[in-house]
Amino acid sequence: MTTFYDDRSVRVTSTALRVDEQSYPLAELTMVWHRRGDRSWRVLAGRGAIGAALAGPLVAALLGIALAVWLHRSLTVTIAIVGASVLVGLAVGPLADVLFEHLDRSYVRGSRELEMWATWRGRPVRLLHTRDALRFGQIYRAVQRAMERVPSGPGAAQNVIGSSGTRPSPRSRP
C-alpha cells in the first residue's frame, strides 16, 4: 500500500481515502471533482490592511519631507523634519519583512472555500472542505495519483477526476 498524503485529518493511500473518521475505498469512487466557493471579504480586507500598514510609514515619510520643504523654515528645522521623516520611512524595513510574510501566507491559504466531491455508492458526497488552498491542492493531487492506480477491469466502475470545478461527465468505455 502506497501513502500519497497523510495529515491528522486526511489520509490518501492506494486503496482508500480517509477524511476524519470516514473511509472511502477508491474502487467505490466513480467521479471526483472540486468546487470553489465565493471569495471571503474578511481575507481580502486583511490583505488590504497589510498593504496599508506597509504603505503608511512610507507615505508619512514622504509627507514629512514635503512639509519640511513647504514650510521654508531654517535649515536646522528642515533637516530635523527630513531626518525624522527618513527614520519613519526606514522603520518600515524590519516591519515589511513580517508583513510580507503574512501577505504571502494569506495567498497560500487562499480566499475561497474549496470543496472536494465524489460519487460514492451512486450518490454525491462532499469529501472535504477547507479554505487552505495549498493543503487542498496537495490532497486533490494525491487523490488524482491514487485514482490513476486503481485497476479498472471489466467489472470495475470507471474512475473520473474532474478539474474545472464542475462535475465531469463519465467517459465512455471503448
TALINPE-V869585 format. One record per residue. N is the residue number from 1. SS is DSSP state (hx for helix, st for strand, lp for the rest). OMEGA is omega in whole degrees, 0 to 359 (NA if undefined). D_CENTER is the distance of its C-alpha to the mean C-alpha in Angstrom with 1 decimal. Layout:
n: (N:N)
ss: (SS:SS)
omega: (OMEGA:OMEGA)
d_center: (D_CENTER:D_CENTER)
This chain:
n: (1:2:3:4:5:6:7:8:9:10:11:12:13:14:15:16:17:18:19:20:21:22:23:24:25:26:27:28:29:30:31:32:33:34:35:36:37:38:39:40:41:42:43:44:45:46:47:48:49:50:51:52:53:54:55:56:57:58:59:60:61:62:63:64:65:66:67:68:69:70:71:72:73:74:75:76:77:78:79:80:81:82:83:84:85:86:87:88:89:90:91:92:93:94:95:96:97:98:99:100:101:102:103:104:105:106:107:108:109:110:111:112:113:114:115:116:117:118:119:120:121:122:123:124:125:126:127:128:129:130:131:132:133:134:135:136:137:138:139:140:141:142:143:144:145:146:147:148:149:150:151:152:153:154:155:156:157:158:159:160:161:162:163:164:165:166:167:168:169:170:171:172:173:174)
ss: (lp:lp:st:st:st:st:lp:lp:lp:st:st:st:st:lp:lp:st:st:st:st:lp:lp:st:st:st:st:hx:hx:hx:st:st:st:st:st:st:st:st:st:st:st:lp:hx:hx:hx:hx:hx:hx:hx:hx:hx:hx:hx:hx:hx:hx:hx:hx:hx:hx:hx:hx:hx:hx:hx:hx:hx:hx:hx:hx:hx:hx:hx:lp:lp:lp:hx:hx:hx:hx:hx:hx:hx:hx:hx:hx:hx:hx:hx:hx:hx:hx:lp:hx:hx:hx:hx:hx:hx:hx:hx:hx:hx:hx:hx:hx:hx:hx:hx:hx:hx:lp:lp:st:st:st:st:st:st:st:st:st:lp:lp:st:st:st:st:st:st:st:st:lp:lp:hx:hx:hx:hx:hx:hx:hx:hx:hx:hx:hx:hx:hx:hx:hx:hx:hx:lp:lp:lp:lp:lp:lp:lp:lp:lp:lp:st:st:lp:lp:lp:lp:lp:lp:lp:lp:lp:lp:lp:lp:lp)
omega: (179:176:181:179:180:168:188:182:182:175:178:178:180:181:186:173:179:177:188:181:181:180:180:175:183:180:180:178:182:177:176:178:179:177:174:179:179:177:176:180:178:179:180:177:177:177:177:179:177:177:178:179:177:185:185:181:178:177:178:178:179:177:178:177:179:178:180:180:184:183:181:177:180:181:181:180:179:180:179:180:179:179:178:179:178:177:177:179:179:179:180:184:180:179:183:180:179:181:178:177:177:179:177:180:180:177:178:180:179:182:182:171:180:181:173:181:176:169:183:182:175:180:178:181:174:183:190:169:182:173:182:186:181:180:179:179:179:180:182:179:177:177:177:180:180:181:178:182:181:180:178:180:182:182:184:178:178:178:182:177:176:182:186:182:177:181:181:174:182:177:178:180:177:NA)
d_center: (29.5:26.4:23.2:20.0:17.5:18.4:17.0:18.7:17.9:17.2:19.6:20.0:23.4:25.8:27.5:25.1:21.8:21.8:19.4:20.7:24.5:24.6:25.3:25.2:27.4:26.0:29.4:29.1:25.8:27.0:23.9:20.2:17.8:14.5:13.9:11.4:12.6:13.4:11.4:11.7:14.4:14.1:10.8:12.4:15.6:14.2:13.1:16.6:18.2:17.0:18.3:21.5:21.9:21.7:24.1:26.5:28.5:28.9:30.2:32.5:33.8:34.5:36.2:38.3:39.5:40.4:42.1:44.1:45.3:46.1:48.1:50.7:51.5:53.2:51.6:50.9:49.0:47.0:46.1:45.1:42.8:41.3:40.9:39.2:36.8:36.0:35.4:33.0:31.1:31.1:29.7:26.4:26.2:25.4:23.3:21.3:20.0:18.6:17.2:15.5:14.0:12.6:11.4:9.7:7.9:6.9:5.3:3.8:2.9:2.9:6.6:7.8:9.4:9.3:12.7:14.6:18.3:21.5:25.1:26.8:30.6:30.8:28.4:24.7:22.7:19.2:18.2:14.8:12.5:9.4:6.7:4.8:3.0:5.0:7.7:8.0:8.6:10.9:12.7:13.2:14.6:16.7:18.1:18.9:20.8:22.5:23.6:25.0:27.3:28.6:32.2:33.2:36.9:39.3:38.7:34.9:32.5:30.5:26.8:24.5:20.8:19.3:16.6:16.8:15.5:19.2:21.6:23.4:27.2:28.9:30.4:34.1:36.0:38.6)
